[in-house]
Amino acid sequence: MKTGDLSKLFGVNEATIRNWTEQFSGFLSNSARKINTGQRMFDESDMLVMATVASLRNENVSLEDIQHRLEAGERVEHPGVANFGVDTRMVPAAAVEQIIDATELKTELAQVKAAYQQALEILDRERVQHGQAREKFENKIDALQEEIKKLQREIGQLEGELNYRRSLEEKGNSSSS
């Protein structure tokens, strides 16, 4: 089926079909994307995708939400597609395999993201705890250094006093001799 046929089928202009083809190219065949051909040709699976897009756009669903629904494997039947000899009740096996693979990858991605987030939370907790421990340690060092300075002053005073007393004793001993 060609672009013009789809535009008639869904009641939109050909530019809209081309825009949808670009927007949702990841869900379409190479022939629908004009890869290796000069003209767009939509196969049965492409028509299911385009019918889904047309139906959801008629319901005012955003392009972003349509993207998510297509990624989740949602396909909508369109009554006009049957007139073109397409059995919309069946999804090609390759498409089902892609949906299953995508679902498994999404699940794995979600698990990796959750593990990553958990690792970041643990790292943040460790940083906070390390920061608190470091601050406590630095405070203890500061307090000990102040205590050392105080003791050094006392030692200096006592040594000064001891030297003074020795000098007095020496004077007293030298005057009594």
Order of alpha helices (4+ residues) and beta strands (2+ residues): alpha-alpha-alpha-alpha-alpha-alpha
